[in-house]
């Protein structure tokens, strides 16, 4: 990992120039639309008349996107590229990009053109006109498959319940973020990362802007059901203690039930109404208690595992190669 504040472009012995806007896009499985992406971003930012840079982060894309990124960067000095040593996941790739970004504002977007580059000027103007630190792009009419929309709604509903903070499924990574927000996110050391949740946790002045949302220009989503469940579990454990409180509540409830059953047995014994417990009830009780114990140990074990991963302090991304990047060149 590199220091998010270390990058600058020297223009003289004592002068330095930072771009006004940095655009960060993780790349996975969208090699064919990269040229359209960078050209549309350039055209959109050109209407603002400000200096900008774009950073494409190759998260070990299976279609061999890195040669295409280096080819595009060779004719576009404002385009920078990072190639991660392996697939670290979308949010780790975003972290790599924002930690190398130098702009006063950083735009984070997907590479598949579902996030429309033409919306960048509107995000920038809203942030400046209303003096906001964060403006999330709100996808009013999502162009995703029904299953994807349902899974997204279910994920954010459960996450909102777990964290106690309302979550909006119409917003994701796409948005514009002031440099102080980016620096705050870069200071968060956890390995299980979720960029929009980290931004919301930081608590800066935030707004939303309804934007156009397009169908994917190429490929299919890389989030399988298994990956979504793993991501949901990691985020739930990283941003909520409610599962632990649920375990404690379950233990208390079982104790109360056991206390009531013991009291009933004592009353029957006192009245002389002693019944021999049946085999079925004994086996059922053993399996019930055993299952609850295993469930509780499993939840606690997940938290212990997450603590172990964070205590290791391994980097959440490794840059294997870079193009047009001053940080990696030094």
ChimeraX attribute file (.defattr): number of C-alpha atoms within 10 A of each C-alpha:
attribute: neighborCount
match mode: 1-to-1
recipient: residues
	/A:1	14
	/A:2	14
	/A:3	12
	/A:4	22
	/A:5	15
	/A:6	12
	/A:7	19
	/A:8	17
	/A:9	12
	/A:10	11
	/A:11	9
	/A:12	8
	/A:13	6
	/A:14	6
	/A:15	9
	/A:16	11
	/A:17	13
	/A:18	17
	/A:19	19
	/A:20	16
	/A:21	25
	/A:22	28
	/A:23	28
	/A:24	28
	/A:25	27
	/A:26	27
	/A:27	26
	/A:28	25
	/A:29	21
	/A:30	23
	/A:31	22
	/A:32	15
	/A:33	16
	/A:34	21
	/A:35	14
	/A:36	14
	/A:37	20
	/A:38	23
	/A:39	12
	/A:40	16
	/A:41	20
	/A:42	20
	/A:43	12
	/A:44	18
	/A:45	21
	/A:46	13
	/A:47	11
	/A:48	14
	/A:49	9
	/A:50	10
	/A:51	15
	/A:52	23
	/A:53	23
	/A:54	27
	/A:55	29
	/A:56	30
	/A:57	31
	/A:58	30
	/A:59	27
	/A:60	20
	/A:61	19
	/A:62	13
	/A:63	11
	/A:64	14
	/A:65	22
	/A:66	25
	/A:67	10
	/A:68	14
	/A:69	26
	/A:70	19
	/A:71	12
	/A:72	17
	/A:73	20
	/A:74	14
	/A:75	9
	/A:76	16
	/A:77	12
	/A:78	17
	/A:79	23
	/A:80	25
	/A:81	23
	/A:82	28
	/A:83	25
	/A:84	22
	/A:85	14
	/A:86	14
	/A:87	17
	/A:88	14
	/A:89	19
	/A:90	22
	/A:91	19
	/A:92	24
	/A:93	30
	/A:94	27
	/A:95	24
	/A:96	28
	/A:97	27
	/A:98	26
	/A:99	21
	/A:100	26
	/A:101	30
	/A:102	25
	/A:103	26
	/A:104	16
	/A:105	24
	/A:106	28
	/A:107	26
	/A:108	26
	/A:109	23
	/A:110	22
	/A:111	26
	/A:112	27
	/A:113	20
	/A:114	20
	/A:115	24
	/A:116	21
	/A:117	23
	/A:118	17
	/A:119	20
	/A:120	25
	/A:121	16
	/A:122	17
	/A:123	24
	/A:124	23
	/A:125	14
	/A:126	17
	/A:127	24
	/A:128	12
	/A:129	8
	/A:130	12
	/A:131	12
	/A:132	19
	/A:133	20
	/A:134	28
	/A:135	25
	/A:136	24
	/A:137	27
	/A:138	21
	/A:139	21
	/A:140	14
	/A:141	12
	/A:142	17
	/A:143	15
	/A:144	15
	/A:145	9
	/A:146	10
	/A:147	9
	/A:148	16
	/A:149	15
	/A:150	12
	/A:151	14
	/A:152	15
	/A:153	16
	/A:154	13
	/A:155	18
	/A:156	17
	/A:157	16
	/A:158	15
	/A:159	20
	/A:160	16
	/A:161	14
	/A:162	18
	/A:163	17
	/A:164	12
	/A:165	12
	/A:166	13
	/A:167	18
	/A:168	13
	/A:169	18
	/A:170	17
	/A:171	17
	/A:172	18
	/A:173	20
	/A:174	26
	/A:175	25
	/A:176	29
	/A:177	27
	/A:178	21
	/A:179	23
	/A:180	13
	/A:181	21
	/A:182	27
	/A:183	15
	/A:184	15
	/A:185	23
	/A:186	21
	/A:187	11
	/A:188	11
	/A:189	13
	/A:190	18
	/A:191	20
	/A:192	19
	/A:193	23
	/A:194	21
	/A:195	20
	/A:196	17
	/A:197	15
	/A:198	17
	/A:199	18
	/A:200	16
	/A:201	13
	/A:202	14
	/A:203	11
	/A:204	16
	/A:205	14
	/A:206	16
	/A:207	18
	/A:208	17
	/A:209	18
	/A:210	16
	/A:211	21
	/A:212	18
	/A:213	19
	/A:214	16
	/A:215	13
	/A:216	17
	/A:217	16
	/A:218	16
	/A:219	13
	/A:220	10
	/A:221	12
	/A:222	12
	/A:223	12
	/A:224	10
	/A:225	11
	/A:226	9
	/A:227	12
	/A:228	15
	/A:229	13
	/A:230	12
	/A:231	18
	/A:232	16
	/A:233	13
	/A:234	18
	/A:235	18
	/A:236	20
	/A:237	21
	/A:238	18
	/A:239	17
	/A:240	16
	/A:241	13
	/A:242	15
	/A:243	16
	/A:244	15
	/A:245	11
	/A:246	13
	/A:247	19
	/A:248	13
	/A:249	12
	/A:250	15
	/A:251	16
	/A:252	12
	/A:253	12
	/A:254	15
	/A:255	12
	/A:256	12
	/A:257	12
	/A:258	12
	/A:259	12
	/A:260	12
	/A:261	12
	/A:262	12
	/A:263	12
	/A:264	12
	/A:265	15
	/A:266	14
	/A:267	13
	/A:268	13
	/A:269	12
	/A:270	10
	/A:271	9
	/A:272	9
	/A:273	10
	/A:274	12
	/A:275	9
	/A:276	5
	/A:277	8
	/A:278	8
	/A:279	8
	/A:280	9
	/A:281	10
	/A:282	11
	/A:283	10
	/A:284	11
	/A:285	11
	/A:286	12
	/A:287	12
	/A:288	12
	/A:289	13
	/A:290	12
	/A:291	12
	/A:292	16
	/A:293	14
	/A:294	11
	/A:295	13
	/A:296	18
	/A:297	12
	/A:298	13
	/A:299	16
	/A:300	14
	/A:301	12
	/A:302	14
	/A:303	17
	/A:304	11
	/A:305	12
	/A:306	16
	/A:307	14
	/A:308	11
	/A:309	14
	/A:310	15
	/A:311	11
	/A:312	9
	/A:313	11
	/A:314	13
	/A:315	12
	/A:316	19
	/A:317	21
	/A:318	19
	/A:319	18
	/A:320	11
	/A:321	15
	/A:322	21
	/A:323	21
	/A:324	18
	/A:325	18
	/A:326	14
	/A:327	14
	/A:328	15
	/A:329	9
	/A:330	5
